[in-house]
Amino acid sequence: MPKSGFDGGAGRRQGRRSAQLSNGIEGQITELCRDLAIEAKRIRQLQEQADELRLVIRQWVSDSEPAAREREPVSRAGRR
C-alpha cells in the first residue's frame, strides 16, 4: 500500500534536477580548468619575456659601463 502524500514522480524529477545541477557544475569546473590553463600559459610567456628583458638590460648595462667610466670626472686629488 502506498504511503500517503508520496508521489513517485517527484523523486524522479528531483533526480533529474540533481543530474542537471551536477552536469552544470561539472561544466563550470571544466571551463574554469581551461581558463586556468590559459592563464598559466600566459604567465609563463610573461615570465619568459621578463627574463629576456632582464638579459637585454644586463647586456646594455655591461656594455655601457666602460663608456660611463671614461666620462666620469677626475677628482681633484686625481688631477694630472
N, C-alpha and C positions, 0 to 999 in steps of 0.2 A: 504494500500500500504506500503510495507516495506521501511524502511529508507535506503538511500544509504550507503554503507560501513558497514552495520550491518550484522554480521554473528551470527546466532542463536546458533551455536555450540560453539563459543568462550566463551560465558557466562557459558555454562555447563562445559567446560574444566577448566575454572577459578574456578568454584565451587568445582570441584574435587580436584584441586591443593590446594585450601583453606582447604578442608576437610582433605587431606593428611597432610598438614602442621599442622593443628590443632591436628590430631592424633599423629603426630611426637612430637609435643610439649607436649602433654598430656603424652606420653610415657616417655619423658625425665623427666617430673615433677614426675611421679610415681617412676622412677628409682632413682631420687635424694632423694625423701622422704624415700625410702627403705634404701639408703646409709646413710642418716642422722640417721635413727632409729638404724642401726647397729653401727654407731659411738657413738651415745648416750649411747647405751648399753655398749660399750667398755669403755667409760669414767666412767660410774657407776662402772664397775668392777675395774678399776684402782683406783677410789676413795676408794672403799672398801678395796683393797689391801694396799693402803696408810694408811688408818685408822688402819688396823690390824698391820702394821709395826710400826706405832706410839705407839700403845698399847704395843707391844713387847719391844720396846726401852724404854718406860717409866718403864715397869716392870724390865727390865735389869738394868736401872739406879738406881731405888729404891732398888733393891737387892744388888747392888754393893756399894751403899753409906756407909753403916755401915763398910764394909771392908776397904773402902778408908779412913774413919775417923780413923780407927785403925792404918793404915800405916802412917798417917800424922806425920811428925817430931814434937817433942815437942819444943816450942820456948825456948830461953834461960831463959826468965822470968818464964817459966812454969816448969823448971827442978826441979826434986825432990831431 
